[in-house]
Amino acid sequence: MTQSYHESETFDKIDFSQISFPKGEYENCTFTNCVFSNTDLSNIKFVDSEFINCDMTMANISATGLQEVKFKDCKLLGLHFENCNDFLFSVNFVGCNLNLSSFYKRKIKKTKFKDCTLVETDFSETDLNMAIFDNCDLSGAIFDKTNLEKADFRTSFNFKAARSRLVPRRQGRAAGVLGRRRHRATQDHPRRRGRPQNRHLGARLARCQIF
């Protein structure tokens, strides 16, 4: 199958849940007000691109390349980021709904989540070294055997860590950072690691949708 190359293009108000999304590489592209819910985005490469106010609920992102990709005000429910292509994986989120998504075993050092809802999001065994969670709702989020060294949760809420690697910063502002806090353990999540769990997911997604 021939794959296309798109550079510095803008895609606006397109419902890709109704039409096929062209396979290929998208570099420095912007997607605004687009619908990708349940869309097959597998084996597509996005580089230095931005998604703004898009709905990507339950999109298939297996082997999808996300290199320096920004998501702003997007609905990203139930996405399995652990299935993305590992090569140069880099993402940032602002104002996004990531409920029921998964970053299982993903290396996302220094990733920034700002004004996001992360209800029941799975960060099990994820490398979150120096990640920033700014004003995020982490209700029911799973942090099991997660690397949280120097991760910053000072402005976020409903955070619990279980059996994760916590290392305090030495001085100064460290007092408000994760390492100097005490956290209650949360129970292991019943979700099987690394596998999409679709049983009853529709009902859970409906319950977790914030916008």
trRosetta pair geometry for C-beta under 8 A, 3 or more apart (Angstrom, degrees):
i j d omega theta_ij theta_ji phi_ij phi_ji
1 23 6.4 55 123 55 127 146
3 22 8.0 131 -151 159 59 85
3 23 4.8 -78 -116 117 91 93
3 24 4.1 157 174 -95 85 69
3 25 7.0 72 144 -11 119 76
4 22 5.3 -3 29 151 129 130
4 23 7.3 123 21 84 78 52
4 24 3.8 -64 62 -75 60 161
4 25 7.8 -145 100 34 49 60
5 24 5.8 -140 -67 177 36 119
5 25 5.1 -2 -119 60 74 98
5 27 7.6 -2 -172 8 87 107
6 9 4.8 -62 178 17 108 135
6 24 6.5 97 -5 107 91 130
6 25 7.1 -173 32 94 67 54
6 26 4.8 -7 67 -114 109 71
6 27 7.1 168 90 27 57 64
6 29 5.7 36 118 -75 112 138
7 26 8.0 176 -78 -159 38 42
7 27 4.9 -10 -110 69 79 99
7 28 5.9 35 -164 52 69 104
7 29 7.3 -123 -138 -58 19 89
8 27 7.6 -19 -30 100 59 76
8 28 4.8 -7 -73 106 65 115
8 29 6.9 -128 -77 -83 7 57
9 26 7.5 -89 49 -146 106 93
9 29 5.0 -7 59 -121 75 101
9 30 7.7 -150 101 34 44 66
10 29 7.1 177 -82 -164 34 70
10 30 4.7 -10 -115 66 79 101
10 31 7.9 173 -160 -80 52 30
10 32 7.0 -3 -171 8 98 107
11 14 5.4 -58 174 15 100 132
11 29 6.9 29 -4 171 100 114
11 30 7.2 -175 29 94 66 53
11 31 4.8 -10 66 -113 107 73
11 32 7.3 165 86 26 56 62
11 34 5.8 24 120 -69 107 141
12 31 7.9 179 -77 -158 41 42
12 32 4.9 -5 -113 66 79 99
12 33 6.1 35 -164 52 67 104
12 34 7.3 -128 -141 -58 18 90
13 32 7.4 -18 -33 100 63 79
13 33 4.7 -6 -77 104 66 117
13 34 6.8 -127 -77 -82 9 58
14 19 7.6 -69 176 49 100 122
14 34 5.0 -3 57 -123 76 100
14 35 7.5 -136 103 32 47 72
15 18 4.7 36 114 15 109 112
15 19 7.1 101 92 13 69 90
15 34 7.3 -175 -82 -161 30 63
15 35 4.4 4 -128 49 68 121
16 19 6.0 -75 -131 66 47 75
16 20 7.7 -6 -163 153 83 10
16 21 4.5 34 -164 -69 132 101
16 34 6.2 31 -5 173 105 109
16 35 6.2 -173 33 86 67 63
16 36 5.1 6 66 -100 120 64
16 39 4.9 34 117 -112 105 151
17 35 5.1 -59 -2 128 108 108
17 36 6.7 150 -54 -152 83 14
17 37 5.0 -4 -81 61 137 78
17 38 5.9 68 -131 59 105 90
17 39 5.6 -105 -87 -62 60 95
18 35 7.9 48 -2 85 89 123
20 40 7.8 -20 -143 52 78 107
21 36 7.1 24 -61 -125 147 96
21 39 5.5 67 -13 174 128 126
21 40 7.0 -168 40 72 105 66
21 41 6.3 -12 79 -93 151 72
21 44 7.2 -35 122 -71 117 160
23 43 6.5 1 -144 99 114 100
23 44 5.9 -132 -139 -87 59 91
24 44 6.7 17 52 -135 38 87
24 45 7.6 -83 132 40 39 85
25 44 7.6 174 -88 -171 36 63
25 45 4.4 -14 -115 70 80 111
25 46 8.0 179 -159 -76 55 28
25 47 7.0 9 -176 2 98 111
25 65 8.0 -10 -120 61 84 135
26 29 4.3 -59 175 18 103 142
26 44 7.2 22 1 167 105 105
26 45 7.0 174 27 93 64 59
26 46 5.0 -12 68 -112 104 68
26 47 7.1 171 89 27 53 68
26 49 5.5 35 120 -76 104 153
27 46 8.0 166 -81 -162 40 40
27 47 4.4 -10 -112 68 79 109
27 48 6.1 37 -166 50 69 100
27 49 7.0 -129 -141 -55 19 100
28 47 7.2 -24 -28 99 58 81
28 48 4.9 -6 -76 102 65 113
28 49 6.5 -138 -86 -82 6 67
29 46 7.3 -97 50 -142 108 88
29 49 4.6 -3 57 -123 74 114
29 50 7.8 -156 98 34 48 60
30 49 6.9 -167 -74 -162 38 76
30 50 5.1 -5 -117 64 77 95
30 52 6.9 3 -173 4 96 113
31 34 4.8 -60 177 16 103 137
31 49 7.3 42 -5 166 95 113
31 50 7.2 -165 31 98 68 52
31 51 4.8 -12 67 -115 109 70
31 52 6.9 169 88 26 55 67
31 54 5.5 25 121 -70 110 143
32 52 4.6 -11 -109 70 78 107
32 53 6.2 34 -162 51 67 100
32 54 7.3 -128 -139 -58 18 91
33 52 7.4 -20 -27 99 58 82
33 53 5.1 -2 -75 101 61 113
33 54 6.9 -123 -71 -84 4 61
34 51 7.5 -91 48 -146 110 92
34 54 4.7 -5 60 -121 78 105
34 55 7.7 -140 103 34 48 66
35 39 7.9 138 129 -35 64 127
35 54 7.1 -172 -81 -162 26 73
35 55 4.9 -4 -124 58 70 107
36 39 4.2 -89 -168 28 68 135
36 41 6.6 21 -173 -50 129 126
36 54 6.2 28 5 166 107 115
36 55 6.5 179 37 92 64 57
36 56 4.3 0 74 -109 116 71
36 59 4.8 6 135 -87 105 136
37 55 5.2 -21 -47 130 102 104
37 56 6.7 179 -76 -153 50 15
37 57 4.3 6 -120 57 97 91
37 58 6.2 44 -165 51 72 90
37 59 6.7 -109 -127 -60 21 81
38 57 7.2 -12 -30 97 68 78
38 58 5.1 5 -75 99 67 108
38 59 6.6 -97 -41 -91 7 47
38 60 7.8 34 -167 -20 41 86
39 56 7.5 -77 37 -139 108 69
39 59 5.0 -13 54 -125 77 97
39 60 7.1 -127 101 26 41 81
40 59 7.7 -173 -76 -167 13 75
40 60 4.8 -9 -121 53 56 127
41 44 5.1 -82 -177 33 70 129
41 56 7.9 -16 -13 -149 149 112
41 59 5.2 25 5 164 119 119
41 60 6.0 166 34 78 65 64
41 61 5.3 -7 80 -96 111 65
41 64 5.2 27 124 -98 96 138
42 60 5.1 -38 -40 128 100 106
42 61 6.8 164 -84 -150 58 14
42 62 4.3 -3 -117 63 112 84
42 63 5.5 54 -168 53 83 93
42 64 6.0 -102 -122 -55 33 87
43 62 7.5 -7 -31 98 71 76
43 63 4.8 12 -74 101 65 118
43 64 6.9 -59 -12 -82 17 54
44 64 5.5 -3 56 -128 74 88
44 65 7.1 -126 107 33 42 80
45 64 7.5 177 -84 -169 36 56
45 65 3.7 6 -122 53 75 131
45 67 7.4 6 -172 7 89 112
45 85 7.6 -21 -101 30 83 152
46 49 4.5 -88 -176 37 100 135
46 64 7.3 14 6 170 100 99
46 65 6.3 176 30 94 56 75
46 66 5.6 6 62 -112 106 56
46 67 6.9 177 93 32 58 69
46 69 5.1 53 113 -92 119 131
47 65 7.3 -10 -59 126 80 116
47 67 4.6 -7 -113 71 73 113
47 68 6.6 39 -166 52 56 98
47 69 7.8 -89 -114 -65 14 88
48 67 7.1 -27 -28 105 58 86
48 68 4.9 4 -82 96 58 121
48 69 7.7 -106 -66 -80 7 54
49 68 8.0 113 18 97 52 75
49 69 5.4 -6 64 -119 79 87
49 70 7.7 -153 103 32 42 71
50 69 7.2 171 -86 -163 38 61
50 70 4.5 -12 -114 66 86 101
50 71 7.7 177 -158 -79 60 28
50 72 6.8 6 -175 6 105 108
51 54 4.5 -69 180 21 106 136
51 56 7.2 7 174 -37 159 130
51 69 7.3 28 -3 175 98 103
51 70 7.3 -169 30 96 64 55
51 71 5.0 -7 64 -116 105 70
51 72 7.1 173 90 29 56 64
51 74 5.3 37 119 -79 112 144
52 72 4.9 -7 -113 69 73 104
52 73 6.3 33 -166 52 62 102
52 74 7.3 -123 -140 -60 14 93
53 72 7.3 -26 -31 101 60 78
53 73 4.7 -9 -76 104 68 114
53 74 6.7 -141 -92 -83 9 59
54 71 7.8 -96 47 -144 106 89
54 74 4.8 -6 57 -123 75 104
54 75 7.4 -129 105 35 47 71
55 74 7.3 -177 -80 -164 28 73
55 75 4.5 1 -121 55 70 118
56 59 4.5 -51 -177 -7 84 132
56 74 6.2 14 8 172 106 119
56 75 6.7 170 31 87 59 64
56 76 5.2 7 66 -109 108 66
56 79 6.5 21 119 -73 109 129
57 75 5.6 -22 -51 128 95 106
57 76 7.3 -172 -79 -143 48 14
57 77 4.4 6 -122 53 89 99
57 78 6.2 54 -166 38 69 107
57 205 6.9 92 -162 -163 122 138
58 77 6.8 -18 -33 95 72 83
58 78 4.7 2 -78 89 71 131
58 79 7.4 -141 -84 -73 19 59
58 201 7.8 116 -96 133 121 133
58 205 7.5 -33 -46 -96 113 156
59 79 6.4 2 51 -105 84 100
61 64 4.1 -71 -167 18 75 139
61 66 7.7 10 -172 -39 128 120
61 79 6.0 31 10 -161 134 102
61 80 6.7 -177 56 65 97 68
61 81 7.0 -13 93 -102 141 46
61 83 6.1 128 91 82 75 104
61 84 5.5 -22 140 -81 108 87
62 80 7.8 15 -73 81 72 115
62 83 4.5 -55 -106 155 63 125
62 84 7.7 -136 -132 -82 18 36
63 83 7.1 -54 -25 155 48 82
63 84 7.2 128 -107 -153 5 32
63 85 5.3 51 -164 -62 50 87
64 83 7.8 55 19 108 88 85
64 84 5.0 -56 66 -126 79 83
64 85 6.2 -135 84 -1 26 92
65 84 7.2 129 -96 -178 21 95
65 85 4.4 -23 -84 49 68 137
65 87 6.6 -29 -123 68 105 99
65 88 7.7 31 -163 67 101 95
65 89 7.8 -130 -153 -89 55 70
66 69 4.4 -80 -167 18 87 138
66 81 7.9 -54 28 -143 150 96
66 84 5.5 -31 10 -165 109 147
66 85 7.6 156 12 51 64 86
66 89 5.8 43 70 -141 86 73
66 90 7.1 -152 121 55 80 42
66 91 5.3 4 142 -68 130 107
67 87 7.5 -32 -77 111 115 77
67 88 4.4 25 -119 114 111 112
67 89 7.0 -86 -87 -100 59 25
67 90 5.9 44 -152 36 43 94
68 88 7.7 -35 -18 154 82 106
68 90 5.0 12 -66 86 48 122
69 90 7.1 139 19 90 66 66
69 91 5.2 -20 70 -108 88 78
69 92 7.8 -179 92 27 47 66
70 91 7.5 156 -90 -160 31 59
70 92 5.2 -18 -114 65 76 96
70 93 7.8 172 -161 -81 57 31
70 94 7.3 5 -176 8 100 104
71 74 4.5 -76 -177 24 103 137
71 76 6.4 19 179 -51 158 138
71 91 6.8 14 -3 -173 105 106
71 92 7.3 -174 29 90 70 48
71 93 4.9 -11 68 -112 105 73
71 94 7.2 174 93 30 58 62
71 96 5.2 37 122 -78 115 144
72 93 7.9 169 -80 -160 41 44
72 94 4.7 -4 -115 67 78 103
72 95 5.9 39 -167 49 62 108
72 96 7.3 -115 -133 -57 15 94
73 94 7.2 -23 -31 102 62 80
73 95 4.4 -9 -76 107 63 125
73 96 6.8 -124 -77 -79 7 59
74 93 7.8 -101 45 -140 105 91
74 95 7.9 106 13 96 54 79
74 96 4.8 -5 57 -119 77 102
74 97 7.4 -130 104 34 49 71
75 96 7.5 -177 -80 -160 21 74
75 97 4.9 -4 -124 55 62 116
75 209 7.6 14 -145 -136 123 95
75 211 7.1 -138 -83 84 106 80
76 79 5.1 -45 173 -2 89 133
76 93 7.7 -92 18 -123 151 128
76 96 5.5 13 9 176 117 120
76 97 6.4 165 33 82 66 59
76 98 5.0 -9 79 -101 110 66
76 101 5.9 8 126 -69 96 144
77 97 6.2 -16 -59 122 87 103
77 98 7.4 170 -88 -153 42 21
77 99 5.3 -9 -117 67 89 85
77 100 5.7 35 -167 55 79 107
77 101 6.8 -138 -151 -52 25 89
77 205 5.2 100 154 -140 139 102
77 208 6.7 145 -132 94 120 114
77 209 6.7 -41 -70 -89 152 80
78 99 7.8 -6 -38 98 61 68
78 100 4.8 -7 -77 108 65 112
78 101 6.2 -75 -22 -83 4 61
78 201 6.2 83 -117 179 135 125
78 205 5.9 -34 -39 -92 125 118
79 98 7.4 -69 38 -144 107 78
79 101 4.5 1 53 -127 75 109
79 102 7.4 -149 98 32 50 65
80 83 4.6 47 114 2 108 114
80 101 7.2 -161 -70 -161 32 68
80 102 5.0 -1 -122 57 65 110
80 104 7.8 -22 -156 22 85 106
80 196 5.6 -86 -49 -84 147 91
81 84 5.4 -23 -167 -5 57 119
81 91 7.5 -100 -140 19 137 155
81 101 6.6 47 -13 168 101 111
81 102 6.5 -164 30 89 75 55
81 103 5.0 -7 66 -101 123 68
81 106 5.6 -2 113 -72 105 160
82 102 5.8 -48 -3 121 110 100
82 103 6.2 134 -55 -163 84 25
82 104 4.3 -27 -60 59 153 82
82 105 5.8 72 -133 53 121 86
82 106 5.3 -125 -95 -53 69 99
82 194 6.3 -108 119 -117 148 66
84 89 5.9 114 110 -117 123 125
84 106 7.8 44 43 -117 106 123
85 89 6.8 178 94 -71 62 99
86 89 5.7 -72 -157 -18 34 122
86 107 7.8 53 -150 34 97 107
89 106 7.2 -104 123 -162 151 103
89 107 7.4 117 69 70 120 81
89 108 7.4 -73 120 -91 109 79
90 111 7.7 -169 -154 -94 60 90
91 108 7.1 -39 47 -135 90 119
91 111 6.4 20 75 -134 70 118
92 111 6.3 -168 -95 -158 63 71
92 112 5.0 16 -141 56 103 89
92 113 7.9 -157 -161 -73 59 41
93 96 4.4 -79 -169 24 109 134
93 98 6.7 -5 -158 -47 165 130
93 111 7.9 34 8 169 90 103
93 112 7.2 -162 43 101 60 61
93 113 5.0 4 66 -119 110 68
93 114 7.0 178 99 31 63 63
93 116 5.3 39 125 -77 122 142
94 112 8.0 12 -68 116 80 103
94 114 4.7 -6 -116 67 73 106
94 115 6.2 36 -169 49 62 103
94 116 7.5 -122 -140 -57 14 94
95 114 7.1 -17 -31 100 59 80
95 115 4.7 -3 -80 100 61 117
95 116 6.8 -119 -73 -80 3 62
96 113 7.8 -94 49 -147 105 85
96 116 4.9 -5 60 -119 73 103
96 117 7.7 -129 106 35 48 67
97 116 7.3 180 -81 -161 24 74
97 117 5.0 -2 -122 55 68 109
97 209 7.0 48 171 -141 154 55
97 210 5.3 -170 -111 38 124 104
97 211 6.2 -165 -45 41 137 86
98 101 4.5 -68 -179 22 83 134
98 113 7.7 -73 10 -135 147 125
98 116 5.8 16 7 176 110 123
98 117 6.8 175 35 84 65 57
98 118 5.1 -3 74 -105 108 71
98 121 5.4 29 121 -93 103 136
99 117 5.8 -14 -53 120 95 102
99 118 6.9 175 -83 -149 49 19
99 119 4.2 0 -120 56 100 93
99 120 6.3 48 -165 49 75 90
99 121 6.7 -110 -128 -57 26 86
99 205 7.4 137 103 -131 113 58
99 208 3.8 178 159 153 149 127
99 209 7.2 -143 48 -78 147 37
99 210 7.2 142 -29 -14 134 99
100 119 7.2 -9 -33 93 67 80
100 120 5.3 13 -81 92 61 111
100 121 6.9 -65 -16 -84 9 55
100 201 7.2 133 175 -152 147 93
100 204 6.0 119 -93 128 145 116
100 205 6.3 -94 35 -90 157 71
100 208 5.7 142 -23 60 110 165
101 118 7.8 -74 45 -140 101 74
101 121 5.2 -1 59 -126 77 95
101 122 7.4 -136 106 29 44 77
102 121 7.1 -176 -82 -166 37 63
102 122 4.1 -2 -120 56 83 115
102 191 7.8 -149 -94 142 130 151
103 106 4.2 -87 -179 34 81 130
103 108 6.3 -48 -169 -4 137 139
103 121 7.3 29 2 165 97 103
103 122 6.7 -178 33 92 58 67
103 123 5.4 6 62 -110 109 63
103 126 4.8 42 113 -103 105 140
104 122 5.6 -7 -61 124 89 117
104 123 7.8 -172 -81 -145 43 15
104 124 5.3 0 -120 64 81 93
104 125 6.4 37 -167 56 65 99
104 126 6.8 -106 -127 -62 16 91
104 193 5.5 159 -154 -160 143 83
104 194 5.5 -141 113 -70 147 60
105 124 7.4 -17 -40 101 64 75
105 125 4.7 -4 -83 105 68 113
105 126 6.5 -93 -51 -84 8 53
105 193 7.8 83 -24 178 108 115
105 194 7.2 8 11 -80 126 102
106 126 5.3 -2 54 -127 73 96
106 127 7.3 -121 106 33 46 77
107 126 7.7 179 -82 -166 27 63
107 127 4.3 5 -123 47 66 128
108 111 4.0 -9 159 -21 104 139
108 126 6.5 -15 26 -179 103 110
108 127 6.6 151 31 78 51 74
108 128 6.4 0 75 -100 89 61
108 131 6.5 47 111 -90 92 125
109 127 5.9 -32 -57 129 82 105
109 128 7.3 150 -99 -158 44 18
109 129 4.5 -15 -119 67 97 94
109 130 5.8 40 -172 51 83 100
109 131 6.9 -128 -150 -56 30 81
110 129 7.4 -18 -35 98 64 73
110 130 4.8 -5 -78 103 68 110
110 131 6.4 -127 -75 -87 5 50
110 132 7.7 11 -162 -6 46 91
111 128 7.2 -76 43 -134 104 73
111 131 4.9 -7 56 -124 76 101
111 132 7.6 -150 98 33 43 67
112 131 7.2 -177 -79 -164 37 67
112 132 4.6 -4 -117 62 78 107
112 134 6.9 5 -170 3 94 113
113 116 4.6 -75 -179 25 99 138
113 118 6.9 16 179 -52 155 132
113 131 7.4 28 2 170 96 107
113 132 7.0 -171 35 96 61 60
113 133 5.0 -2 66 -116 110 66
113 134 6.9 176 92 28 56 68
113 136 5.2 27 123 -74 114 148
114 132 7.6 9 -66 115 83 105
114 134 4.3 -5 -114 66 76 114
114 135 6.6 37 -163 50 61 95
114 136 7.4 -117 -131 -59 14 97
115 134 7.0 -24 -28 101 59 88
115 135 5.2 4 -82 94 59 114
115 136 7.0 -123 -75 -81 4 65
116 133 7.9 -92 49 -148 107 80
116 136 4.7 -2 61 -120 79 105
116 137 7.6 -131 106 33 51 70
117 136 7.2 178 -87 -162 23 74
117 137 4.7 -5 -124 54 70 113
117 210 5.0 109 5 -8 169 152
118 121 4.0 -60 -176 8 86 137
118 133 7.8 -68 6 -138 149 122
118 136 5.6 25 2 169 114 119
118 137 6.5 172 32 84 67 59
118 138 5.2 -6 74 -107 111 60
118 139 7.9 151 81 36 62 58
118 141 5.0 22 124 -83 105 131
119 137 6.5 -7 -59 117 83 106
119 138 7.9 165 -84 -162 40 19
119 139 4.8 -6 -116 70 83 96
119 140 5.7 39 -168 52 66 111
119 141 7.1 -114 -134 -57 16 78
119 208 5.0 -167 87 -145 132 110
119 210 7.9 140 -3 -44 130 113
120 139 7.5 -24 -32 104 64 73
120 140 4.3 -17 -71 115 69 120
120 141 6.5 -136 -83 -85 8 43
120 142 7.3 27 -160 -20 50 92
120 189 7.8 127 -155 -130 84 137
120 204 7.6 -79 77 178 162 121
120 208 6.7 -89 31 -103 119 145
121 138 7.6 -80 40 -138 107 69
121 141 4.8 -8 54 -122 81 96
121 142 7.3 -142 96 26 44 74
122 141 7.7 -163 -73 -161 23 65
122 142 4.8 -2 -123 51 61 121
122 189 6.6 -128 -108 66 101 161
122 191 6.2 -93 -85 77 142 149
123 126 4.3 -80 -171 24 74 136
123 128 6.5 10 -173 -45 131 132
123 141 6.4 30 3 168 109 104
123 142 6.1 178 36 86 65 64
123 143 5.2 -4 77 -97 115 66
123 144 7.9 144 85 23 65 61
123 146 5.2 33 127 -105 100 143
124 142 5.4 -18 -51 124 90 116
124 143 7.5 176 -83 -141 47 18
124 144 4.4 -7 -119 57 91 98
124 145 6.4 40 -167 51 72 90
124 146 6.6 -111 -133 -63 23 93
124 189 7.3 -123 -54 35 128 119
124 193 6.1 -102 95 -112 144 111
125 144 7.1 -24 -32 93 67 75
125 145 4.9 3 -80 97 72 107
125 146 6.4 -100 -55 -86 11 56
125 193 7.6 46 17 -147 128 138
126 146 5.2 0 51 -131 76 99
126 147 7.2 -122 102 35 48 78
127 146 7.9 -173 -80 -166 22 67
127 147 4.6 3 -126 51 60 129
128 131 4.0 -60 -173 8 85 136
128 146 6.0 15 11 170 115 111
128 147 6.0 169 35 85 63 70
128 148 5.5 3 74 -103 112 57
128 151 4.9 27 126 -89 107 135
129 147 5.5 -25 -51 131 85 115
129 148 7.8 169 -83 -155 44 10
129 149 4.8 -1 -119 65 84 98
129 150 6.2 40 -167 52 66 100
129 151 7.0 -110 -128 -56 17 85
130 149 7.3 -18 -35 101 65 78
130 150 4.7 -2 -79 103 66 116
130 151 6.7 -96 -47 -82 7 51
130 152 7.9 16 -160 -11 43 94
131 148 8.0 -73 40 -134 106 62
131 151 4.8 0 55 -124 83 97
131 152 7.4 -149 97 30 49 71
132 151 7.5 -167 -75 -161 31 63
132 152 4.8 -4 -118 58 70 112
133 136 4.5 -84 -177 29 95 132
133 138 6.9 19 180 -57 152 124
133 151 7.2 33 -3 170 101 101
133 152 6.7 -172 32 92 66 62
133 153 5.0 9 59 -109 119 68
133 155 7.7 -164 109 64 67 76
133 156 4.3 -15 125 -38 110 150
133 159 7.6 126 94 -87 154 135
134 152 7.8 17 -67 108 73 109
134 155 5.3 21 -150 66 56 129
134 156 7.0 -128 -125 -55 4 92
135 155 4.9 -37 -56 133 64 113
135 156 6.3 -147 -81 -87 6 61
136 156 4.3 -14 52 -121 77 117
136 157 7.7 -173 85 30 46 61
137 156 7.4 -158 -65 -163 20 88
137 157 6.3 -21 -112 68 58 89
137 158 5.8 28 -163 36 66 130
138 141 4.2 -65 -171 13 83 133
138 153 7.6 -32 -11 -144 152 121
138 156 5.8 57 -15 157 114 124
138 157 7.0 176 26 85 86 38
138 158 5.0 -178 66 89 67 85
138 159 4.5 41 70 -87 143 71
138 160 7.8 -174 119 15 114 61
139 158 4.2 -27 -75 152 64 153
140 158 7.7 -17 -4 155 53 121
141 158 7.8 109 10 116 98 96
141 159 7.3 -26 54 -121 119 63
141 160 7.8 160 65 45 76 75
142 162 7.7 -46 -159 36 67 117
142 186 7.3 -135 -119 94 61 131
142 188 8.0 54 -145 -155 120 43
142 189 4.5 -57 -93 -22 143 136
142 191 7.7 -133 -16 38 162 121
143 146 4.4 -78 -165 20 77 142
143 148 6.7 30 -170 -58 132 129
143 159 7.9 30 -8 -169 142 85
143 160 7.1 -176 34 98 111 56
143 161 4.5 -54 94 -123 135 68
143 162 6.2 138 82 29 73 68
143 164 5.0 -28 147 -54 100 147
143 186 7.7 88 44 37 79 122
144 162 5.3 -14 -98 82 72 104
144 163 5.8 25 -153 63 64 106
144 164 6.9 -127 -133 -65 11 89
144 188 6.1 69 -110 -120 150 75
144 189 7.1 -136 -19 9 138 93
145 163 5.5 -18 -61 118 63 102
145 164 6.3 -159 -93 -99 5 58
145 165 7.7 35 -165 -20 46 87
146 161 7.2 -112 53 -144 115 97
146 164 4.2 -17 54 -126 78 119
146 165 7.1 -134 96 27 43 77
147 164 7.3 -155 -65 -172 15 91
147 165 4.9 -10 -117 55 56 123
148 151 4.3 -75 -165 20 73 131
148 161 6.4 -61 -11 -124 162 142
148 164 5.1 51 -3 144 117 128
148 165 6.2 166 30 77 71 62
148 166 5.5 -11 75 -94 113 66
148 167 7.9 168 89 18 67 71
148 178 5.6 -100 152 133 117 156
149 165 6.3 -26 -46 119 88 104
149 166 7.5 162 -83 -144 50 24
149 167 4.4 10 -121 36 88 117
149 179 7.6 35 -141 -77 48 115
150 167 6.9 -25 -33 77 69 99
150 169 6.2 85 -109 -70 81 99
150 177 7.0 -17 -147 169 47 142
150 178 7.7 129 -169 46 7 109
150 179 7.1 -4 -77 -34 40 123
151 177 7.7 150 85 -176 41 96
151 178 5.1 17 77 5 82 151
152 177 5.4 -60 -110 -129 73 92
152 178 6.7 -137 -101 -16 24 96
153 156 4.7 -74 -164 47 76 113
153 159 5.2 28 -178 -57 147 174
153 177 7.7 103 31 -158 66 50
153 178 5.1 74 16 -75 105 99
153 181 7.9 -77 66 20 115 152
154 176 4.5 44 -116 148 125 108
154 177 6.4 -52 -53 -91 106 46
156 159 5.8 75 108 -44 109 124
159 183 7.2 -67 122 -126 88 122
160 183 5.8 144 -150 -180 50 105
160 184 5.6 -47 -135 74 108 81
160 185 7.3 91 172 -172 108 12
160 186 4.3 98 118 -40 135 118
161 164 4.6 -86 -176 32 109 128
161 166 6.6 100 122 -63 159 121
161 178 7.7 86 -39 -165 149 117
161 183 4.3 50 36 113 94 159
161 185 7.6 -52 97 -108 49 50
161 186 7.7 148 72 8 6 100
162 185 4.4 82 -116 -156 86 76
162 186 4.7 -107 -44 47 124 69
162 187 7.5 -140 -97 -5 162 5
162 188 7.3 -150 121 -74 152 56
163 185 7.0 54 -27 -132 72 112
166 178 6.3 -126 -140 138 101 102
166 179 5.5 158 171 -118 85 60
166 183 7.6 171 -73 16 155 124
167 179 5.4 -39 103 -116 33 125
168 174 6.0 79 176 173 84 127
168 177 7.6 130 -147 85 61 104
168 179 3.2 163 -99 141 45 120
168 180 5.0 80 -128 -65 114 70
169 172 7.5 -64 130 59 123 86
169 173 7.3 -8 95 81 152 70
169 174 3.1 -150 78 -107 104 116
169 177 5.4 48 6 58 123 145
169 179 5.6 147 -4 42 63 140
169 180 7.4 -60 41 -30 77 104
170 174 6.2 168 52 -32 29 158
171 174 5.9 97 63 15 7 124
172 175 7.9 -139 109 -4 29 87
173 176 6.2 -51 179 37 71 100
173 177 6.6 73 127 -30 81 108
174 177 5.1 -64 -148 31 47 117
174 179 6.4 -39 -170 63 101 116
174 180 5.7 109 142 -27 85 127
175 180 5.4 -75 -137 82 37 163
176 180 7.5 6 -12 57 11 122
177 180 6.3 80 65 16 68 96
177 181 7.9 -138 104 -13 34 99
178 181 5.9 -72 -156 28 37 112
191 197 5.3 -122 -137 -10 91 152
192 195 4.7 -4 98 43 109 120
192 197 6.6 137 34 -72 84 113
197 201 6.5 149 111 -69 69 115
198 201 4.8 -77 -151 5 42 132
200 203 5.2 -45 -174 40 77 113
200 204 6.0 79 129 -23 84 102
201 204 5.4 -59 -146 42 39 111
201 205 5.9 42 155 -24 72 104
202 205 5.8 -54 -148 34 28 111
202 206 6.5 28 154 -18 62 104
203 206 5.7 -53 -151 34 33 112
203 207 6.4 30 152 -18 65 106
204 207 5.6 -56 -149 37 33 111
204 208 6.1 16 158 -9 67 114
205 208 5.9 -68 -142 46 28 101
205 209 6.4 44 158 -45 66 97
206 209 6.1 -39 -147 5 29 114
